[in-house]
Amino acid sequence: MTPKGGKATLVNIVVKSDQFMPVINRIAEFHAEIAEWRHDFHIHPELQYDVQRTAGKVAELLKSFGVDEVATGIGRTGVVGVIKGRLSGSGKVIGLRADMDALPITERTGKPYASQTSGKMHACGHDGHTAMLLGAAKYLAETRNFDGTVVLIFQPAEEGGAGGRAMLQDGLMERFGIQEVYGMHNMPGIAAGTFGIREGGIMAATDEFNITIEGTGGHAAKPHLAADPVLTAAHLIVALQSIVSRNVDPVRSAVLSVTMVQAGDAFNVIPRTVKLVGTIRTHEEALRTQMEKRLREVTAHICAAFNARAEIGFRRGYPVTVNAPQQTQFAAMVAEAVAGTGKVDANADASMGGEDFSYMLQERPGAYIFLGNGDSSDLHTDTYDFNDDVIPLGTSYWVKLAETAMPTG
């Protein structure tokens, strides 16, 4: 298949297992250096598009490695590095992507390299992702043992800001001629030293809703004279969170969570309005549409039953992250070559988390893989930390992906 706006994809790559190598010795040699970069990013977390310091250091390091081109300001604060192989006859170009932004969380790890900025923390491991891709950049710029071009994508604003889409809108794929694109994310609960991947949907669509329920309000001692939006909201929360169990086939995946309730200012006043906020996660477009439809229907009927009315705001967020079949098989093969036989789950459980790498996979075929972070705290918690022990494995995966996709011999 030919990707939209691009050249032919990398097809029918067949490599015998004895042509692969495990963790690369040279990468193991600068493991400590990559970890130092990671700790520096961790100490200085930045949010969404406001990643000037991080992007500046990434660009500085790429230039010091001698990459062929360093472009900044892609998608506002994104950085792109281009490395050409020692051969170019294949005409192949693959993109490798890492995210750079942190989260608005106050850190409680107690690590010596803990965040020095209150209210900001690398609680998702993007510091590790960025450092590993920089390690791969250093190695690939030194060796150039591939036939084609590697495009290194350092993306801002993955955490809710759609930085991946912003980079695409700035012409990322067309400007650099990317034909295939690959992403990686650490995953707590998956054993360190292993990978997980699956064909098709691997991360969920992330939609948001807010519902403002309006009654009449009144005196708390005279509820019979009021249309009570608090009582209405209580019934609505139960009804909404029953949609999945009573409307979705149990073998399909969906989540609806009400996550915020805002109501009232006094103990003796029934307020006029209540606001509910929440999220819906799905892995299928048809189910995504069905969930929105049922949310609107259930809200309208529950509110009508209590003589209240509702105003619904619904925002479609990141789409489903869909791994292409051929690229998924290829990524799994490379991962197993690096990690070892039996260390790659090629039918890993899909996550209900969202990922804006999904936008890149809508533009070009590719695959998104999980790297085991071991028995760590979960992502988006104040005690999470990226596992430095997996750095050589993740970095070697990036290198072997490029070298295997674009062999010189």
C-alpha positions in Angstrom: 0.0 0.0 0.0 1.1 3.6 -0.6 0.7 6.0 2.3 -1.2 9.3 1.8 1.2 11.8 0.3 4.2 9.6 0.6 6.3 7.0 -1.2 5.8 3.3 -1.2 5.9 1.6 2.3 8.6 -0.7 3.5 7.1 -4.1 2.4 7.9 -7.8 2.8 10.9 -7.4 5.1 12.1 -10.9 5.8 15.2 -11.3 8.0 16.4 -14.6 9.6 16.7 -14.6 13.4 20.4 -15.2 13.3 20.9 -11.9 11.7 19.8 -10.1 14.8 21.8 -9.0 17.8 20.6 -8.4 21.4 21.4 -5.2 23.3 24.1 -3.4 21.5 27.4 -3.2 23.4 28.2 0.4 22.3 24.8 1.5 23.7 25.5 -0.4 27.0 28.7 1.6 27.2 26.9 4.9 27.3 23.9 3.7 29.4 25.0 6.0 32.2 25.2 9.0 29.9 21.6 8.4 28.6 20.4 8.0 32.2 22.0 11.4 33.0 20.1 13.0 30.2 16.9 11.4 31.5 17.6 12.7 35.1 18.2 16.2 33.8 14.8 16.1 32.0 13.2 14.7 35.1 14.6 17.5 37.3 13.3 20.1 34.9 9.8 19.0 33.8 7.8 21.1 31.4 4.1 20.9 30.3 2.5 20.5 26.9 3.9 23.0 24.4 6.0 24.9 27.0 9.0 22.6 26.6 11.5 25.2 25.5 14.3 24.0 27.8 13.8 20.3 27.0 13.5 21.0 23.2 16.6 23.2 23.4 18.7 20.5 25.1 17.4 17.9 22.6 18.4 20.1 19.7 21.8 20.8 21.3 22.6 17.1 21.8 21.5 16.2 18.3 23.8 18.8 16.8 26.7 17.5 19.0 26.1 14.0 17.6 26.6 15.3 14.1 23.1 14.5 12.7 22.6 15.8 9.2 19.7 18.2 10.0 18.1 19.6 13.1 14.8 21.4 12.7 13.1 23.2 15.6 9.7 24.7 16.0 7.8 21.9 14.3 4.4 21.8 16.0 5.3 25.0 17.9 8.1 23.4 20.0 8.8 20.0 18.4 12.3 19.0 17.3 13.2 16.8 14.3 16.6 15.3 13.6 17.6 13.7 10.3 20.3 11.0 10.0 21.3 9.7 6.6 22.7 6.2 6.3 26.0 5.4 4.6 23.9 4.2 1.7 20.9 5.9 0.2 19.9 3.7 -2.7 16.8 2.2 -1.0 15.1 5.6 -0.8 13.5 4.5 2.5 12.6 6.9 5.2 11.3 5.9 8.6 10.3 8.0 11.6 11.0 7.3 15.2 9.0 9.3 17.7 9.4 10.2 21.4 7.3 12.6 23.5 8.9 15.3 25.7 6.2 16.8 28.0 5.5 16.2 31.7 2.3 16.3 33.8 0.8 18.8 36.4 1.5 16.6 39.4 3.6 17.2 42.5 6.3 14.5 42.8 6.6 12.2 45.8 9.3 9.8 44.7 12.1 11.1 47.0 14.6 10.5 44.2 17.8 12.6 44.1 16.8 13.7 40.7 13.2 14.5 41.6 11.4 17.4 40.0 12.5 20.8 41.3 9.3 22.5 40.0 6.4 22.2 42.3 3.2 20.9 40.5 5.1 19.5 37.6 6.5 16.0 37.2 7.5 13.4 34.6 4.9 11.0 35.8 4.5 9.2 32.5 8.1 8.4 31.5 8.5 10.9 28.6 11.9 11.8 30.1 12.9 8.2 29.5 11.4 8.1 26.0 13.3 11.2 25.0 16.6 10.0 26.5 16.4 6.6 24.7 15.7 8.2 21.3 18.6 10.5 21.9 20.8 7.5 22.7 19.7 5.9 19.4 20.5 9.1 17.6 24.0 9.2 19.0 24.6 5.6 17.9 23.0 5.9 14.5 25.0 9.1 13.8 28.2 7.4 14.7 27.7 4.2 12.7 25.2 5.0 9.9 24.9 1.3 9.2 21.7 1.5 7.2 20.6 2.3 3.7 18.1 5.1 3.8 17.1 7.9 6.2 16.0 8.0 9.9 13.9 10.9 11.1 13.9 11.4 14.8 10.7 13.0 16.1 10.7 14.7 19.5 7.1 15.8 20.1 5.6 18.2 22.6 2.2 18.2 24.2 1.2 14.6 24.2 -0.6 15.0 27.5 -3.8 16.5 26.2 -2.4 19.1 23.8 -2.4 17.0 20.6 1.2 17.9 19.8 1.4 15.0 17.4 -1.4 16.6 15.3 0.3 20.0 15.5 3.5 18.5 14.1 1.5 16.9 11.2 -0.2 20.3 10.5 3.3 21.8 10.2 4.0 19.3 7.4 6.1 16.7 9.4 5.5 13.8 7.1 5.7 15.6 3.8 8.7 17.8 4.7 10.9 14.9 5.8 9.4 12.3 3.4 8.5 9.9 6.2 7.0 6.6 4.8 6.5 4.7 8.1 6.5 5.8 11.7 7.1 4.0 15.0 6.4 4.9 18.6 7.2 3.4 22.0 5.9 3.8 25.6 7.1 2.3 28.8 4.4 0.3 30.7 4.4 -0.5 34.4 3.1 -4.0 35.2 4.9 -5.5 32.2 8.2 -7.1 33.2 11.4 -5.2 32.6 13.3 -6.7 29.7 10.1 -7.5 27.8 7.9 -5.8 25.2 4.2 -5.9 24.4 2.4 -5.1 21.1 -0.7 -6.0 19.2 -2.1 -5.5 15.8 -5.0 -3.1 15.4 -6.2 -0.9 18.3 -3.7 -0.7 21.1 -4.7 2.6 22.8 -8.2 4.0 23.1 -10.0 7.0 21.7 -10.2 9.6 24.5 -13.4 11.6 24.5 -14.6 14.2 27.1 -18.0 15.3 28.2 -19.3 18.0 30.5 -23.0 18.1 31.5 -24.6 21.1 33.2 -27.8 20.2 35.0 -30.1 23.1 35.7 -33.0 22.9 38.2 -34.7 25.7 40.1 -32.7 25.5 43.3 -34.3 26.5 46.6 -34.2 26.2 50.4 -32.7 22.9 51.6 -35.6 22.6 54.1 -38.2 22.7 51.3 -36.9 20.3 48.7 -40.5 19.6 47.5 -40.6 23.2 46.1 -37.4 22.7 44.1 -36.3 20.8 41.0 -33.1 19.5 42.7 -30.1 19.2 40.3 -28.0 17.5 43.0 -30.5 14.6 43.3 -30.8 14.6 39.5 -27.0 14.4 39.2 -26.8 11.5 41.6 -29.2 9.4 39.6 -27.5 10.5 36.3 -24.1 9.4 37.5 -25.4 5.9 38.3 -27.2 5.7 35.0 -24.3 6.9 32.9 -21.9 4.5 34.5 -24.4 1.7 33.8 -24.3 2.4 30.0 -21.3 0.1 29.4 -22.6 -2.8 31.4 -26.1 -2.7 29.7 -25.4 -1.4 26.2 -22.0 -2.7 25.2 -21.2 -6.3 24.3 -19.1 -7.8 27.1 -16.4 -8.9 24.7 -15.9 -5.3 23.5 -14.1 -2.6 25.4 -15.5 0.7 26.6 -15.2 2.9 29.7 -17.4 5.7 30.9 -16.2 7.5 34.0 -17.7 10.6 35.7 -14.6 12.2 37.2 -15.7 15.6 38.6 -18.9 16.9 40.3 -19.3 20.6 41.0 -22.3 21.8 43.0 -23.4 24.2 45.6 -21.9 26.8 48.0 -23.9 26.3 51.3 -25.3 23.5 53.4 -28.8 25.0 53.5 -29.2 25.9 49.8 -30.2 23.6 47.0 -28.2 25.0 44.1 -29.6 25.9 40.7 -26.9 24.0 38.7 -24.6 21.0 39.0 -21.8 20.3 36.6 -20.5 16.8 35.8 -17.3 16.1 33.9 -16.0 12.8 32.6 -14.4 10.7 29.9 -15.3 7.9 27.5 -12.7 5.5 26.2 -13.3 3.1 23.2 -11.3 1.1 20.7 -13.8 1.1 17.8 -15.3 4.1 15.9 -18.8 2.6 15.8 -18.7 2.0 19.5 -17.4 5.5 20.1 -20.4 6.9 18.2 -22.8 4.6 20.1 -21.4 5.7 23.5 -22.0 9.4 22.7 -25.5 8.7 21.5 -26.4 6.8 24.7 -24.9 9.5 26.9 -27.1 12.1 25.3 -30.2 9.9 25.5 -29.8 8.9 29.1 -29.0 12.4 30.2 -32.1 13.8 28.6 -34.4 11.2 30.1 -33.0 11.3 33.6 -33.2 15.1 33.7 -36.7 15.1 32.4 -37.8 12.7 35.1 -36.7 15.2 37.8 -38.0 18.3 36.0 -34.5 19.5 35.3 -32.8 20.2 32.0 -29.3 19.6 30.8 -26.7 21.2 28.5 -24.2 18.7 27.2 -20.7 19.5 25.9 -18.9 16.7 24.1 -15.4 16.8 22.7 -13.8 14.1 20.7 -10.2 13.7 21.7 -7.4 11.5 20.5 -8.6 8.8 18.0 -7.8 5.1 18.5 -4.1 4.2 18.1 -4.2 1.6 15.4 -1.1 -0.5 14.6 -0.8 -1.6 11.0 -0.6 -5.4 10.5 2.7 -5.6 8.6 4.5 -3.0 10.7 3.3 -4.6 13.9 4.7 -8.0 12.8 8.0 -6.3 11.9 8.3 -4.4 15.2 7.5 -7.5 17.2 10.3 -9.4 15.3 12.8 -6.7 15.9 11.8 -6.5 19.6 12.2 -10.2 20.1 15.6 -10.1 18.4 16.7 -7.5 21.0 15.0 -8.9 24.1 15.2 -12.6 23.3 12.9 -15.4 22.5 9.7 -15.4 24.5 10.2 -11.8 25.7 7.7 -10.2 23.3 3.9 -10.5 23.8 2.6 -10.0 20.2 -1.0 -10.1 21.4 -0.7 -7.8 24.5 -3.8 -6.4 26.1 -4.9 -3.1 24.6 -4.8 -0.1 27.0 -7.8 2.2 27.7 -5.3 5.1 27.9 -5.1 7.5 25.0 -2.1 8.5 22.8 -1.8 11.2 20.2 0.7 9.1 18.2 -2.7 7.9 16.8 -2.7 11.0 14.5 0.6 10.0 13.0 -0.6 6.4 12.5 -3.6 7.9 10.6 -1.1 9.5 8.2 1.4 6.7 7.8 1.5 3.0 8.5 3.5 2.1 11.6 3.4 0.5 15.0 3.3 1.5 18.7 5.0 -0.8 21.2 5.1 -1.1 25.0 8.4 -1.5 26.8 8.1 -3.2 30.2 8.9 -0.8 33.1 8.7 -3.6 35.7 7.0 -3.4 39.1 6.8 0.4 39.3 4.1 2.7 40.4 1.5 3.3 37.7 1.7 6.0 35.1 0.3 9.4 36.1 0.9 8.9 39.8 3.1 11.0 42.1 5.3 8.0 43.0 6.0 6.8 39.4 9.5 6.8 38.0 10.9 5.5 34.7 13.1 2.4 35.1 16.7 3.3 34.0 17.5 -0.4 33.8 15.5 -0.7 30.5 17.3 2.1 28.8 19.7 -0.2 26.8 16.9 -2.4 25.7 14.7 0.5 24.4 17.6 2.3 22.8 18.8 -0.9 21.1 15.2 -1.5 19.8 15.2 1.9 18.1 18.6 1.2 16.5 17.8 -2.3 15.3 14.5 -1.2 14.0 16.2 1.3 11.7 19.1 -1.0 10.7 16.7 -4.0 10.0 14.2 -1.9 8.1 17.0 -0.5 5.9 19.8 -3.0 5.7 23.0 -2.2 3.9 23.7 -5.6 2.4 
